Amino acid sequence: MAGSLLLAILLGGAMRPLLEIGAVKKPALSALGLEKPEELGKYKRAGLNLLWIEVAPGEDQIRRARALLSSASREGLGAVVHLRLDLLDERPNPLDPSYVEACEGFARRVIEALRGSPGIVAWAVGGPKEPALDDRSFRSLLKELYRHNLAGLRTAWRAPIPSFEAVTIKTPLEIDKGKPWGVGRPTLDLAICRMGLIRRLYLLWARVVREADKKRPLVLGPVARARDLPLVPSDFDFVCTNPRPEALLDREGCDPFLVRMAIRAGKFGAFHLLPLKGAGKVKPEDLEAWVESAFLQGASGVLIKGWPALSKHPGLLKALRRVAELVKEAPWATFPPKPSGAVLFEPFSPGIIVKGEGEFGFVEALGEGDPVNLLEGMGRGTPFGPLDFLSLEEVEPERLAKYPVIFCPMTLLLPPEVLLALTAYVEGGGVVCADIGFGGYDSVDGTILYPPQEVLDFLGVGPPADVLDRPGGFIVAERHPLFPSLSPWSSTGLKAFPPPMTIVTMGLGAVAFGLTHPGLTGTYWPDLAGVIIATRGRGFVVYGTMRLWANWGPEDPLFLPFHLDLLRRGADFEVVGGLGARFGRDIVVWPSGKERERIEVRLPFRPELPIGAWTYVLPGQRASRAPLRIVVEPERAGPSLLRFAPVWVEPAQAPAYIALQRCDNEEVSLSISSLSPL
């Protein structure tokens, strides 16, 4: 990354989804807000290769777009035409016939007028607005959800609902008052209907564009919030993220994990939008780091908002030129990173709440927490590769098999086919790590704490015998092969987990790995299991009897060892002192912070390691790339013993310091640093 070491060790693979610009598929760089064709030369010299043209409702919009397209084509730039269908109504509603008609007419008119223009590489739709769920829309979607079965609604909600027409958006909150968090099946159904309305809107937008042009790629976004990313239907090719300045978790990286959430395990390409708010306050090295972080997470392109401010700052333009040269052919900007594990992400828990709305989920009553701590701990990457984010649509046996572990924070909705796929995955050798609320949508008591029997059987526990309304933590009771880094009696903080905590009995094949203590006293309860590990076939289910990721974060001493032990099971390399990922046959390594660091790369032992080529980056310099080969030869150390030692590293002259850390018949470890060894 900019200002620090970046190493790519060449060891091919399929390329990530890329737009075809100038008859060549390449990573896209664009800045929003260019309106003057005479600025296109400066735009291109900054390294930008894609023009983003918004077309809003208005008489002169098509003429303006046509002029920009013509000028961009002469400069050799590609163009995305963004239809602002979201501006056709104050709060767009796909269930409103008048709005549907307006979308159809606007899309048809714009596309028919512009599709013959040169240089259009994709259409885009959408914007940072969500439809508002009113009583009428809620009732309509609720009828679909329960197939117009009023008796089924009454049974599920455990309430004497007189008719569907009697239901309002306030009804679920009234029914669930007094339950833990004030959440039960009615509140979850309200959230599901809010999700359904947004998904209907996306489907409408995709349909009206596809009807006018079936050939060109289609981009959705910028999406309103992270919680909308699991709702994107497969009708789109690319998704544009929208990291909002008021909701950023990782200001140094500009929330690069949103790229992973948008990609959805390779289902979409992703464009990462960088909100350049107050361009005069943004340092050139920060802009470089943001762009590089997005590509390291697997982005297909980066959009910068906005060009008018950017164009007035020579330092930022120079930084853009540098990073544009860097990503042209960099493996980490063209190949997809191999994931180290996955998160099954359901947008219920809000994560953080801004202006009364959850950023990551639709049930604001659950309070702030998950999945924020997972993202803060591993959202920028891990020593083994980034995390994939799956929606329920991506839970398929073939897809799951490639992950060593799947984290399930507050996975409330668990359809039978999803539970079946997870069961097959675990029995085949995988690990599922879940917490309280798992399968809670079908709770047997109206709360989300008592899942049905088939879910309890999967988790290896009995139904909760009691609920503790206090914070707490856990202490490791005994060593387990899943967690070699966690020794007995190591402990989380006293208040690592918020209330409530459930008391459960353990089933067949389950052991209490972590014992719970009430955080107010710090006294551990020897019979109270906080983290339970159940053996299922060749795999394991790790279950927390509390919300594992609501408070528990990377500052806690057990957080990283716990998670990295699970990810390490499927790794073919490990980075110590930094982060890394495999891109095709390349291993790319970068520090976790801004400072230059000494990084150790651990590789499994082989007599010859044809590592290939690597890339080294320093601020203000173009990346140097050179072949690197490590050859290890055995030496006789006795009649039947061999001592392994490295013979040479090519090339001898390299713009980095390479030192051997360990070499035996299990592992080869190299320290690769921009700092001179002492």
SEROLO-560508 format. One line per field, with one value per residue (C-alpha): y, x, z; residue number from 1. Coordinates in steps of 0.001 Angstrom, whole numbers. Each point is the difference from the previous one (the first is absolute). Example, Ala and Ser with C-alpha at 12.3 -4.5 7.8 and 13.67 -1.06 7.14 Angstrom:
% SEROLO-560508
north = -4500;3440
east = 12300;1370
up = 7800;-660
num = 1;2
***
This chain:
% SEROLO-560508
north = 0;3641;955;-3598;-3344;-1843;-3360;-2220;-3409;-1481;-3663;1193;-613;1426;3793;1907;1587;3073;2504;19;3435;632;-3661;-1129;-1203;2018;1371;3160;3354;2772;3283;1171;3488;930;2267;1913;-1905;2274;-1566;-3508;365;814;-2827;-2512;1256;-709;-3693;-198;-2228;-41;2865;-310;1962;529;529;1438;981;3239;1318;633;-3145;-2168;2734;617;-3729;-360;2826;-1536;-3433;1387;1866;-2985;-2296;2330;-218;-3796;-137;-2459;1251;-1261;1681;188;236;1719;-1939;667;3696;-609;69;1388;-3549;-2507;-2865;-3001;-844;3358;-401;3649;-321;-3228;1730;2963;-2326;-1865;3200;1716;-3022;-643;3638;412;-3315;286;3497;-913;-3673;792;2432;-1140;-1097;-1166;-3031;-435;1417;790;517;964;2459;508;-71;-2832;-373;672;-2858;1370;-1864;-840;-1413;-1915;-1685;-875;-1620;-1698;-1658;-1369;-1193;-1980;-836;1829;-2489;2003;-3062;-540;3620;-306;-3181;1444;3284;-1606;2783;235;2054;727;493;922;3443;571;-260;3159;466;675;-3316;-2191;2356;-72;-3817;-458;2501;-1702;-2682;-41;3032;500;-2361;-3014;-1459;3083;2399;-2312;-185;3788;-7;-2666;2125;3025;-2151;-1293;3499;925;-3204;661;3431;-1493;-2536;2776;2064;-2994;-958;3420;276;-3590;448;2887;-1473;-3640;19;2554;-690;1458;1703;575;2869;1688;-2038;1838;-2043;-3165;-1748;182;-1968;-3495;1005;586;-2444;-1847;2226;2340;-461;2543;1671;3388;444;3189;566;2993;2340;84;-3797;-1026;-2733;33;3568;-890;-2562;1625;-3196;-2320;-2956;1408;-1304;-3540;422;1233;-2768;-2721;-2801;881;529;3650;2349;2939;3696;1749;3602;2233;3046;2734;2333;3065;-776;2511;-2115;-3294;-903;-1468;-3100;-546;125;-2512;-2271;145;-948;-2783;-1359;-271;-1941;-2239;-954;-957;3168;224;3772;3066;3103;3247;2568;2608;1373;3777;-96;-2598;1938;2980;-1956;-857;-2279;-2188;-122;-1083;-2700;-1227;-238;-2068;-2435;-200;-1149;-2458;-1741;-287;-3489;-768;-3525;1372;2329;-2549;-3413;-702;-600;-3495;162;-1386;-571;1319;1912;-913;3536;593;3691;-101;1334;3730;111;3741;2345;3369;2333;-2827;-2416;-3082;-64;-3785;-1214;871;-891;3100;-1398;-2519;2881;741;-2830;-2874;-236;3102;-1742;-2674;2784;2039;-3069;-1534;2366;1233;-3549;-2823;-1698;-2684;1938;2055;-1220;-713;1192;-2258;670;-2894;-258;-980;-2816;-2973;-3149;426;3610;-634;-2808;2420;1728;-1314;1954;1896;2644;507;3188;253;-2329;98;-1266;-3607;-1599;-3844;-153;2313;-2079;-3120;1565;1119;-3470;-1634;2568;-716;-3770;287;1702;3647;2170;2161;2632;1357;1860;705;575;-2662;-1187;2247;1084;-3315;211;-2219;2617;3219;1444;-626;-1972;-3422;-1443;-3131;-3473;-609;3114;-1021;-3421;1671;2188;-2937;1587;-327;2806;2940;-695;3624;3432;2279;3704;1136;414;-2565;-1736;-3489;-1871;-2872;-3200;-2455;-152;-929;-832;2696;2667;-828;3631;85;-1544;-1087;2801;2744;2464;2687;3298;-16;1794;-1320;-1067;1981;-1492;-2191;-3238;-3355;-3050;-3153;-3703;-1750;-2756;-3073;736;3498;1374;3262;1756;3321;480;3111;2470;2851;3079;1865;-2267;-1758;-3320;-2881;-2498;-3498;-1432;2876;-443;3177;-1508;-3544;-2152;-2833;-2642;-745;-2574;1344;3563;2142;2469;2743;1638;3028;238;3784;2570;-751;3010;2775;1273;-2469;1652;-12;1859;-3081;-2408;-3070;1492;-376;-3355;-1447;1092;-520;-3572;-776;1706;-1608;-3468;660;2174;-805;2954;2335;3579;1020;3718;915;-1091;-2009;-1701;-2300;1463;-2742;-1431;3143;570;3687;1301;3407;1486;393;3663;3018;-612;-2018;-3284;-3105;-2785;-3725;-2283;-3632;-2563;-3781;-1803;-1309;-882;2743;2995;1584;3193;1991;3792;2502;3685;2557;3463;3173;3406;2062;-2928;-2325;-3572;-2038;-3583;-2735;-3793;-1679;-3658;-1768;-3332;-2227;-2867;-2757;-513;-3176;565;-3649;-3494;510;3701;2836;3639;2360;3316;2650;177;3201;2693;1554;2783;793;3709;865;3161;-1715;-1895;-3759;-2084;-3626;-529;-3750;-2885;-3630;-2868;1695;3625;2679;3474;3169;3477;2572;3614;3515;511;-1003;-3013;823
east = 0;1053;2666;736;1173;-2042;1269;-1443;1614;-859;-826;-5912;-3610;-3319;-201;-2505;-2956;1294;-1570;1203;1520;1490;-522;2088;-1277;1749;-428;-2121;877;-2578;-902;-3597;-1141;1857;-2307;2361;1297;3060;1171;190;3664;925;-2292;1822;3464;-959;-162;-3798;-1347;-3761;-2489;-3104;-2895;-3145;-3271;-2707;-3553;145;-323;3677;1438;147;1628;2573;763;407;2549;2025;-87;1286;2881;890;144;2490;2215;-164;-1983;-2766;-3267;-2682;-3385;-1777;-3800;-1236;-3244;30;-681;-3307;-1767;750;-24;-59;-2453;2;-3559;-1280;-1271;699;3638;387;-1382;2333;3022;-980;-456;3169;2257;-1395;376;3582;1357;-1593;1502;3529;699;1450;2516;3646;1811;-2883;1333;-2861;-3262;-481;-3159;-821;1165;457;-3716;-2141;-3747;-2126;-2173;-3466;-2987;-1443;3257;600;-3402;505;3401;-1207;-2835;2551;2250;-2837;-1748;-3130;-319;-1276;10;3677;758;-1844;1901;3394;-588;-1779;-2546;-3744;367;-3575;1004;2914;-1563;289;3811;2145;3771;-445;-1765;3179;1664;-3067;-197;3725;113;1485;1958;3829;1084;-3712;468;-2019;-1534;-2202;2971;2047;-2882;-89;3724;-482;-2707;2320;2618;-2599;-994;3623;564;-3197;1376;3283;-1882;-2095;3053;1750;-3069;-590;3652;277;-3150;1688;3534;706;3676;1883;995;-2213;1252;-2060;797;1306;-2127;-1390;1549;2004;-3205;-1291;2900;-1407;-3248;1459;-1519;2079;-1455;2962;3641;1670;-873;1251;611;-732;2272;-1635;2316;-2374;-19;3601;1470;3459;910;3557;-1192;-3366;-1884;1587;-1985;-3041;1635;-31;-3632;-976;1828;-1957;2512;611;-3630;561;2775;311;732;1111;-1125;2444;-1728;2585;-1540;2166;2644;2403;152;730;3687;1274;1310;-3445;-1671;2519;-600;-3786;246;2507;-2076;-3046;1902;1667;-3506;-951;-1625;-520;265;131;-2195;1075;-2576;525;2037;-486;1852;2528;951;1182;2588;3213;1215;-3100;150;3636;-926;-2713;2477;2321;-2668;-1413;3383;251;-3313;287;1436;296;-1223;-1694;-2124;-1025;-274;-2509;1508;-458;-2177;1149;-3509;-3540;-2663;-3665;-1370;-3696;-940;-1873;2410;578;3722;-11;-2983;177;-3003;-2196;925;2204;2969;313;-3494;-3677;-808;1158;-1460;2878;2355;3455;2503;252;1478;2061;2649;610;490;2271;2080;282;-1691;3265;1272;1629;3418;-1544;-2303;-3215;-3396;-2850;-3499;-2899;-3713;-2432;8;3682;-371;573;1976;2523;694;297;2519;2838;-153;1719;-2441;-3288;-829;-3737;-600;-3686;-1087;-3671;-1573;923;-2150;56;2147;2584;201;347;2861;1771;-401;1552;2800;867;-220;2404;2636;-1058;-502;-3051;419;-3389;-1459;-3247;-2927;1108;-3252;-1986;-2505;-1811;311;-2413;-878;-447;3423;3175;1767;-1668;653;-1827;1291;1764;2103;809;1079;2327;1516;374;-1962;-3307;-2560;973;-866;364;1018;2452;-543;3547;3291;2774;2995;1461;3067;1543;-846;2186;2238;-1689;1659;-2066;1679;3704;778;-2423;1376;-2135;-1013;634;-2862;-1909;-779;-2605;-2576;872;-3591;-3186;-3166;-1893;1926;-1770;556;-128;716;2461;-1038;1775;3456;180;2538;198;3037;-648;-1583;-2072;292;-2370;2060;-1014;1981;2562;-851;-130;-2839;1475;-3292;-978;1188;702;1583;-941;1694;-2027;1583;-1999;1528;3421;-828;-1077;-2667;1242;-2910;15;-2861;159;433;3601;628;-2045;2767;2853;2602;3704;1010;-924;2972;-1954;-1739;2734;1399;-3535;-805;3426;202;-3211;1231;3456;-1490;-389;3046;2883;2039;25;1137;1426;86;-2350;-2834;-31;-2004;530;-811;121;3458;1214;220;-381;1095;-583;321;-3089;767;1667;3506;2598;323;2119;-2249;560;-1489;-449;-282;-388;3254;803;3483;-333;-2273;-436;-1481;449;-354;-780;-893;1395;-1528;1387;-1725;823;1511;-1411;-125;3087;-613;2609;130;564;847;829;1785;415;2486;508;3297;1011;15;308;-618;-3753;-444;-212;553;-1761;1597;-739;2581;-903;-2548;-273;599;2819;-666;-3581;-1648;-896;1712;-638;1127;-546;-1920;-498;700;-758;-2028;-3265;308;2010;-335;1310;129;-573;413;568;2134;3634;494;1824
up = 0;-417;2495;922;-1282;-2620;-1205;-2717;-338;-3370;261;-5117;897;-1143;-116;2097;-1879;-1868;-2374;-3597;-573;-3424;-990;2992;3361;2677;3536;-122;1561;-97;1685;281;-875;-3204;-2035;-2320;-3064;-99;3296;-1436;-953;3598;1148;-2206;1005;3627;-923;-76;-2778;592;-106;2175;-1523;2047;-1858;2241;-915;-2009;-3516;-762;1633;-3119;-2084;2737;313;-3766;-107;2864;-1653;-3280;1681;2220;-3027;-1745;3098;-6;3247;774;1468;2378;-439;3350;-210;3162;237;3743;-659;-1766;3371;3460;1445;-2879;542;-2352;1105;-1264;-3627;-810;1055;-1981;-3096;490;227;-3150;-1990;1243;-562;-3473;-1037;1248;-1250;-3441;-346;1172;-709;-3430;1494;-1;3137;2226;1897;2511;1319;3671;2054;3544;2582;3732;861;1362;-481;3077;1232;760;1461;-3402;-1356;3237;-192;-3664;616;3198;-1918;-2483;2817;1603;-3292;1164;2881;2979;2267;-802;901;3312;883;-934;1811;2961;-133;-824;-3178;-1202;-3667;-2196;-429;3768;-147;-84;196;3740;696;182;2474;2237;-45;721;2859;3071;-1905;71;-2044;-784;-2951;-1097;-3149;-719;133;-2235;-2483;-78;-815;-2682;-1629;53;-1735;-2450;-1048;-763;-1956;-2006;-833;-1237;-2115;-1530;-898;-1532;-2041;-1578;-1093;-1260;-2077;-1832;-229;770;-1014;2046;3626;2714;3180;3150;2281;1883;2397;2984;2826;628;1097;-3590;-1507;794;-1729;-3486;-2528;-2585;-2791;550;-1023;2276;3315;1155;3723;1919;3036;1659;1957;2995;283;-740;2207;-1600;-896;-988;-2539;-855;970;-2609;1414;-1846;-3171;1393;1044;-3475;-1875;1834;-598;-3651;-993;-952;-925;2386;-359;3169;388;1866;1537;-493;2542;510;-2634;1538;3162;-1793;-219;-3290;1781;1567;-3405;-1338;2984;-462;-3672;659;2900;-2263;-2674;2578;1169;-3565;-1406;-3759;123;2203;-235;1667;1044;-1401;-2864;541;3345;-1133;-3137;2073;2021;-1928;2781;-166;-3815;191;2515;-2341;-2879;2159;1093;-3549;-1282;2860;-638;-3787;69;3697;816;3125;-2162;-2635;1673;2799;3448;1356;3136;3325;1372;-253;1899;-440;103;643;278;3302;2642;-672;827;490;-41;-1775;125;1239;-2831;258;-2349;-137;884;175;3635;1843;3249;160;780;-1304;-286;-2447;-2535;774;2102;-2636;-2542;2248;799;-3458;-2460;-1506;-416;1922;-88;-2249;-2347;167;1132;-2402;881;-904;-155;340;-3808;-12;2544;-2301;871;-2830;921;3740;-449;-779;3395;3150;2175;-352;2621;658;2031;1033;-2815;900;-3221;-715;-2730;-40;-3158;1586;3195;-2171;-1976;3189;1498;-3080;54;3642;-378;-2932;2172;226;3072;715;2710;1139;2944;1806;-2334;-2492;-1614;2355;-2653;530;3791;1903;2633;-1986;905;-2007;2776;-323;-3487;-1205;846;-3327;564;3597;-1292;-2508;2729;2387;2836;1807;244;2236;3629;1053;-1253;1847;-509;655;-1908;254;-1541;-256;1153;-1973;1892;-1894;-3043;-3275;-3368;-1695;2132;464;915;2940;3147;2960;2364;-2555;214;-1835;1683;2763;-2169;-3433;-686;637;1481;-334;483;-141;2187;-2115;475;-2263;-2330;-1316;-1417;1503;2471;1945;-1462;1710;3430;610;2822;872;-746;3138;2329;-2180;1685;-2457;99;-537;-1281;-2281;-3601;-1930;-3126;-995;-2646;-1513;-2231;-3136;-2359;-984;1017;2919;1075;2336;1831;2280;2488;-255;-2799;-857;-2230;1606;2333;-514;-2223;-937;3164;2079;477;-1160;-3044;-2637;1215;31;-3554;-1555;1290;-1908;-3179;194;-600;-3744;-624;-2336;1272;2966;442;3346;709;-2843;-2262;-3197;-2728;-2953;-3422;-2608;592;1752;3719;825;3374;1550;3494;2145;737;-1552;1305;-1837;1777;-81;-1285;253;-2652;999;-2766;226;-646;-3458;-1280;-2621;280;-3456;1352;-3210;138;2674;133;2379;423;1557;10;-3057;-1909;-2588;1228;-806;-1010;-57;-84;3323;470;3219;-302;3019;-46;2566;1769;1805;3736;934;-1357;-274;717;-2468;706;-2385;-875;-2629;-2754;-1809;-527;-3459;-755;2367;-370;970;1327;3259;2796;21;2952;852;3236;-25;-2335;847;-1357;1053;-935;-1744;1550;-1592;1448;-2748;1005;-1264;3122;212;2265;3210
num = 1;2;3;4;5;6;7;8;9;10;11;12;13;14;15;16;17;18;19;20;21;22;23;24;25;26;27;28;29;30;31;32;33;34;35;36;37;38;39;40;41;42;43;44;45;46;47;48;49;50;51;52;53;54;55;56;57;58;59;60;61;62;63;64;65;66;67;68;69;70;71;72;73;74;75;76;77;78;79;80;81;82;83;84;85;86;87;88;89;90;91;92;93;94;95;96;97;98;99;100;101;102;103;104;105;106;107;108;109;110;111;112;113;114;115;116;117;118;119;120;121;122;123;124;125;126;127;128;129;130;131;132;133;134;135;136;137;138;139;140;141;142;143;144;145;146;147;148;149;150;151;152;153;154;155;156;157;158;159;160;161;162;163;164;165;166;167;168;169;170;171;172;173;174;175;176;177;178;179;180;181;182;183;184;185;186;187;188;189;190;191;192;193;194;195;196;197;198;199;200;201;202;203;204;205;206;207;208;209;210;211;212;213;214;215;216;217;218;219;220;221;222;223;224;225;226;227;228;229;230;231;232;233;234;235;236;237;238;239;240;241;242;243;244;245;246;247;248;249;250;251;252;253;254;255;256;257;258;259;260;261;262;263;264;265;266;267;268;269;270;271;272;273;274;275;276;277;278;279;280;281;282;283;284;285;286;287;288;289;290;291;292;293;294;295;296;297;298;299;300;301;302;303;304;305;306;307;308;309;310;311;312;313;314;315;316;317;318;319;320;321;322;323;324;325;326;327;328;329;330;331;332;333;334;335;336;337;338;339;340;341;342;343;344;345;346;347;348;349;350;351;352;353;354;355;356;357;358;359;360;361;362;363;364;365;366;367;368;369;370;371;372;373;374;375;376;377;378;379;380;381;382;383;384;385;386;387;388;389;390;391;392;393;394;395;396;397;398;399;400;401;402;403;404;405;406;407;408;409;410;411;412;413;414;415;416;417;418;419;420;421;422;423;424;425;426;427;428;429;430;431;432;433;434;435;436;437;438;439;440;441;442;443;444;445;446;447;448;449;450;451;452;453;454;455;456;457;458;459;460;461;462;463;464;465;466;467;468;469;470;471;472;473;474;475;476;477;478;479;480;481;482;483;484;485;486;487;488;489;490;491;492;493;494;495;496;497;498;499;500;501;502;503;504;505;506;507;508;509;510;511;512;513;514;515;516;517;518;519;520;521;522;523;524;525;526;527;528;529;530;531;532;533;534;535;536;537;538;539;540;541;542;543;544;545;546;547;548;549;550;551;552;553;554;555;556;557;558;559;560;561;562;563;564;565;566;567;568;569;570;571;572;573;574;575;576;577;578;579;580;581;582;583;584;585;586;587;588;589;590;591;592;593;594;595;596;597;598;599;600;601;602;603;604;605;606;607;608;609;610;611;612;613;614;615;616;617;618;619;620;621;622;623;624;625;626;627;628;629;630;631;632;633;634;635;636;637;638;639;640;641;642;643;644;645;646;647;648;649;650;651;652;653;654;655;656;657;658;659;660;661;662;663;664;665;666;667;668;669;670;671;672;673;674;675;676;677;678
***
